[in-house]
Structures are given as structure tokens and as C-alpha cells.
Amino acid sequence: MTVDIERHGAVMLVTLNRPEAGNALDPDTGTGISDAFAEVLRDAAVRVVVVTGSGSKVFCAGMDLKAFAAGVDMTPVGQGIHALRSCPKPVIAAINGSALAGGFELMMCCDLVVAADHAKFGLPEVKRGLVAAGGGTRLPARIPLTIALELGLTGQPIDATRAADLGLVNRVVPADQVLATALDLAAIIGANGPLALEATKRLMYDEVGQGDAAHVAAVVAPVFASADAREGATAFAQKRLPVWSGQ
């Protein structure tokens, strides 16, 4: 199993379990996330969800570029991210290590974030000729535009302290306290009225507003279908610098 689920009272713990691949998002993992959140919706006793990664170094390294370079259909990954983002119940990310690319976007889909003090955050997609299509381009809704552009255009990561200063992270704690802190926070939330929780979450997000998903998809689709996207992923798999063609 690449995604494990475990009950802690009213809390569902969802763990990405591909430590040998940096918990990267492949089709099986995407399907596992979708299935986990389908179970969350089916079980009325689940009030809060905590999402974390296995191991101590990486929460999620993003999309599995080796699978993408091999031509594997990555549609289930997008479906998994959508299932998490659309969950009406509160979701807490317990960031046990680096959250990069799709891993950062997965974190952004969560409502609250507890991060290890050694964690790194970033959107390195441009380094591979890709676009942060899983939600990274919505970053200007969360932080100042100039900072979002720096992260998106340079592909360089920031540390947990900087992420907290920008308001992307709620708590920064020692690595061995991440999961316990997240579960404690989830227990506090889960003790509240479930209908009130869902309504509060929905109304707060309505206030923030969302971008036009159809427009974003139309802009992003040609990039993912490009030769440069395949080249970026292939170069990663072959451990070499990419050679861009602009096509």
C-alpha cells in the first residue's frame, strides 16, 4: 500500500507510504489518496483528517517524474489532489520533511499545517519544464505576489521558519513532535460541532475565493503535453541537466 489510513478517535490519519521514492505521487498513490478521502466522506464519525508522510526526511517530493518520463498516465494524481482539496472536513498537514512541487501543493490543499523545523518548501516545477498545476499558481492568494513569483519562477525552496513567517505554516516544532502536535490540534478541532466545522470551513474559503479552474486547466494542459515537460522529467530520471527545446 502506498497510502495508509489509521483511526485515532474522530481523527483519520492518512500517511503517504513510499519512503524509498520520497513519497512521490504516482498513480497508485493518487488513487490511494482518493480512496482515503472517499472513506473520510463515508464515515460520519471522522471529524478531522491529518495527512503526513512516512520517514523523517520528505513529506512528499511531488509528482513521480520517473513515471511521468516513462509515459505513465498521471491522471489519478490530479484526482487525488482534488479529493483532498475538496474535502469538506478540516484537514491538517503534518509535514515531517520537505514538501516540494506536488508535495507543496498537497500541503496547500490542507487547512492547517504543522511542520518539522528542518522542513523545506518549494515549487521547483519550472526546473523540469513543468507548471505547478496542482494549486501552486494559486499561491498569490496566500502570500504577497512578489514572494509567490519568486518561489514559482526561481524554483528555489524556503525553510520552515520562512514559511511560517509568510503564514503558510501554523506551527513549527521539532521533527519528533510533528505528528503528536498535529493529532493534538486535530483532537481540539474534532471536539467541536461537525456541521459547524464544515460550514465554517466552507464560508471562510468562499471569502477567499477561487480561480477559474477551466482557465487554469486550459493554460496548463499544453505545458504538460510538451516535449520540454517530458525532457525535464527524463533529465531528472537520468540525473542530467535538461536540454530545453521550447516546444
C-alpha positions as CSV (number, residue, x, y, z in Angstrom):
1,M,0.0,0.0,0.0
2,T,1.3,3.4,-0.9
3,V,-1.2,5.2,1.3
4,D,-2.1,4.0,4.8
5,I,-5.1,5.1,6.9
6,E,-5.5,4.8,10.6
7,R,-8.2,5.9,13.0
8,H,-7.4,8.0,16.1
9,G,-10.8,8.5,17.6
10,A,-12.5,11.1,15.5
11,V,-9.3,11.7,13.5
12,M,-8.3,9.9,10.3
13,L,-4.6,9.7,9.8
14,V,-3.6,9.4,6.1
15,T,0.1,8.5,5.5
16,L,1.9,8.6,2.2
17,N,3.9,5.5,2.3
18,R,6.6,5.5,-0.4
19,P,9.7,6.5,1.6
20,E,12.0,4.9,-0.9
21,A,10.7,7.3,-3.5
22,G,10.4,10.4,-1.3
23,N,6.6,9.6,-1.0
24,A,6.4,10.8,-4.6
25,L,2.9,10.9,-6.2
26,D,2.4,8.1,-8.7
27,P,-0.9,6.7,-10.0
28,D,-1.2,4.2,-7.1
29,T,-0.6,7.0,-4.6
30,G,-3.1,9.3,-6.2
31,T,-5.7,6.5,-6.2
32,G,-4.8,5.8,-2.5
33,I,-5.4,9.4,-1.6
34,S,-8.8,9.4,-3.5
35,D,-9.8,6.2,-1.7
36,A,-8.8,7.5,1.7
37,F,-10.8,10.7,1.3
38,A,-13.8,8.7,0.0
39,E,-13.6,6.8,3.2
40,V,-13.5,10.1,5.2
41,L,-16.7,11.2,3.5
42,R,-18.4,7.9,4.1
43,D,-17.6,7.8,7.8
44,A,-19.6,10.4,9.7
45,A,-17.6,9.6,12.8
46,V,-14.4,11.1,11.2
47,R,-14.4,14.8,12.1
48,V,-10.8,15.8,11.1
49,V,-8.1,14.4,8.8
50,V,-4.3,14.5,9.3
51,V,-2.1,13.9,6.3
52,T,1.6,13.1,6.7
53,G,4.4,11.2,5.0
54,S,6.4,8.2,6.1
55,G,10.1,8.6,7.0
56,S,11.8,11.6,8.6
57,K,13.2,13.5,5.6
58,V,10.4,14.0,3.0
59,F,6.7,14.7,3.3
60,C,6.2,14.4,-0.4
61,A,8.7,15.1,-3.3
62,G,5.9,15.8,-5.7
63,M,4.9,14.0,-8.9
64,D,6.9,10.9,-9.7
65,L,8.9,12.2,-12.5
66,K,10.4,8.8,-13.4
67,A,6.8,7.5,-14.0
68,F,5.9,10.7,-15.9
69,A,9.0,10.4,-18.1
70,A,8.1,6.8,-18.9
71,G,4.7,8.0,-20.2
72,V,2.6,6.7,-17.3
73,D,-0.9,8.3,-17.2
74,M,-0.7,10.6,-14.1
75,T,-4.4,11.5,-14.1
76,P,-5.0,9.7,-10.7
77,V,-2.5,12.0,-9.1
78,G,-4.6,15.1,-10.0
79,Q,-7.7,13.2,-8.9
80,G,-6.1,12.5,-5.5
81,I,-5.1,16.2,-5.1
82,H,-8.7,17.2,-6.0
83,A,-10.2,14.7,-3.5
84,L,-8.0,16.3,-0.7
85,R,-8.7,19.9,-1.7
86,S,-12.5,19.3,-1.9
87,C,-12.8,17.6,1.4
88,P,-15.4,19.5,3.5
89,K,-13.9,18.3,6.8
90,P,-10.9,20.1,8.3
91,V,-7.6,18.7,7.1
92,I,-4.2,19.2,8.8
93,A,-0.9,18.6,7.1
94,A,1.8,17.1,9.4
95,I,4.9,18.0,7.4
96,N,7.6,15.6,8.6
97,G,10.2,16.7,6.0
98,S,10.5,18.5,2.6
99,A,7.3,19.4,0.8
100,L,8.3,20.2,-2.8
101,A,6.4,20.6,-6.1
102,G,3.2,18.5,-5.8
103,G,4.1,17.9,-2.2
104,F,3.9,21.6,-1.5
105,E,0.7,21.8,-3.5
106,L,-0.7,18.9,-1.4
107,M,0.2,20.8,1.7
108,M,-1.6,23.9,0.3
109,C,-4.8,21.8,-0.1
110,C,-4.8,21.3,3.7
111,D,-6.4,23.8,6.1
112,L,-3.7,23.9,8.8
113,V,0.0,23.0,8.7
114,V,2.3,21.6,11.4
115,A,5.9,21.5,10.1
116,A,9.2,20.0,11.3
117,D,11.8,22.6,11.9
118,H,14.0,21.1,9.2
119,A,11.3,21.0,6.5
120,K,11.8,22.8,3.2
121,F,9.0,24.1,0.9
122,G,9.2,25.0,-2.8
123,L,7.8,24.9,-6.3
124,P,10.7,23.6,-8.4
125,E,8.4,22.6,-11.4
126,V,10.0,25.2,-13.7
127,K,13.3,23.5,-13.3
128,R,11.7,20.5,-15.1
129,G,9.8,22.4,-17.7
130,L,6.5,22.0,-15.8
131,V,3.9,24.2,-14.2
132,A,2.7,23.9,-10.6
133,A,-0.8,22.9,-11.9
134,G,-1.9,21.2,-8.7
135,G,-2.5,24.5,-6.9
136,G,0.9,26.2,-6.8
137,T,-0.2,29.0,-9.2
138,R,-2.8,29.9,-6.5
139,L,-0.1,30.9,-4.1
140,P,-0.6,34.7,-4.6
141,A,-3.9,34.2,-2.8
142,R,-2.0,33.2,0.2
143,I,1.2,35.3,0.2
144,P,2.4,38.5,-1.4
145,L,2.5,38.3,-5.2
146,T,6.2,39.2,-5.4
147,I,7.1,36.4,-3.0
148,A,4.9,33.9,-4.8
149,L,6.5,34.9,-8.1
150,E,10.0,34.4,-6.6
151,L,9.1,30.9,-5.5
152,G,7.4,30.0,-8.7
153,L,9.9,31.5,-11.1
154,T,13.2,30.5,-9.4
155,G,12.1,27.1,-8.2
156,Q,14.2,27.7,-5.0
157,P,12.9,26.4,-1.7
158,I,12.3,28.2,1.6
159,D,12.7,26.8,5.2
160,A,10.0,26.2,7.7
161,T,10.7,29.4,9.6
162,R,10.3,31.5,6.5
163,A,7.1,29.5,5.6
164,A,5.7,30.3,9.0
165,D,6.6,34.0,8.7
166,L,4.6,34.0,5.4
167,G,1.6,32.4,7.0
168,L,1.9,29.1,5.2
169,V,2.6,27.2,8.3
170,N,0.7,27.3,11.7
171,R,3.3,25.5,13.9
172,V,7.0,24.8,13.6
173,V,8.1,22.1,16.0
174,P,11.0,19.6,16.4
175,A,10.7,16.7,14.0
176,D,9.8,14.2,16.6
177,Q,6.9,16.3,17.8
178,V,5.2,16.9,14.4
179,L,2.7,14.1,14.3
180,A,1.8,14.4,18.0
181,T,1.3,18.1,17.6
182,A,-0.9,17.6,14.6
183,L,-3.0,15.0,16.3
184,D,-3.4,17.1,19.4
185,L,-4.6,20.0,17.2
186,A,-6.9,17.7,15.3
187,A,-8.4,16.4,18.6
188,I,-9.2,20.0,19.7
189,I,-10.9,20.7,16.3
190,G,-12.7,17.3,16.3
191,A,-14.3,18.1,19.7
192,N,-16.3,20.9,18.0
193,G,-19.6,20.6,16.2
194,P,-19.1,18.7,12.9
195,L,-21.7,20.7,11.0
196,A,-20.3,24.0,12.4
197,L,-16.8,22.9,11.4
198,E,-17.8,22.2,7.8
199,A,-19.8,25.4,7.5
200,T,-17.0,27.5,8.9
201,K,-14.5,26.0,6.6
202,R,-16.8,26.4,3.6
203,L,-17.6,30.0,4.4
204,M,-14.1,31.0,5.1
205,Y,-12.9,29.6,1.7
206,D,-15.8,31.3,0.0
207,E,-14.5,34.6,1.3
208,V,-11.0,33.9,-0.1
209,G,-12.4,32.9,-3.5
210,Q,-11.1,30.5,-6.1
211,G,-9.6,31.0,-9.5
212,D,-11.3,29.8,-12.7
213,A,-10.4,26.1,-12.8
214,A,-11.3,25.8,-16.5
215,H,-9.0,28.6,-17.5
216,V,-6.1,27.2,-15.4
217,A,-6.6,23.8,-17.0
218,A,-6.6,25.3,-20.5
219,V,-3.3,27.1,-19.8
220,V,-1.6,24.2,-18.1
221,A,-2.6,21.3,-20.4
222,P,-0.3,22.3,-23.4
223,V,2.7,22.6,-21.0
224,F,2.2,19.1,-19.6
225,A,1.9,17.7,-23.1
226,S,5.1,19.5,-24.3
227,A,8.4,18.0,-25.3
228,D,10.1,20.2,-22.7
229,A,8.0,18.6,-19.9
230,R,9.0,15.2,-21.0
231,E,12.6,16.3,-21.3
232,G,12.6,17.8,-17.8
233,A,11.3,14.6,-16.3
234,T,13.6,12.4,-18.4
235,A,16.6,14.5,-17.4
236,F,15.6,14.1,-13.7
237,A,15.4,10.3,-14.2
238,Q,18.8,10.2,-16.0
239,K,20.4,12.6,-13.4
240,R,21.5,15.2,-16.0
241,L,20.7,18.8,-16.8
242,P,17.6,19.2,-19.1
243,V,18.0,20.5,-22.7
244,W,15.0,22.7,-23.5
245,S,13.6,23.0,-27.0
246,G,10.8,25.5,-26.2
247,Q,8.3,23.0,-27.7
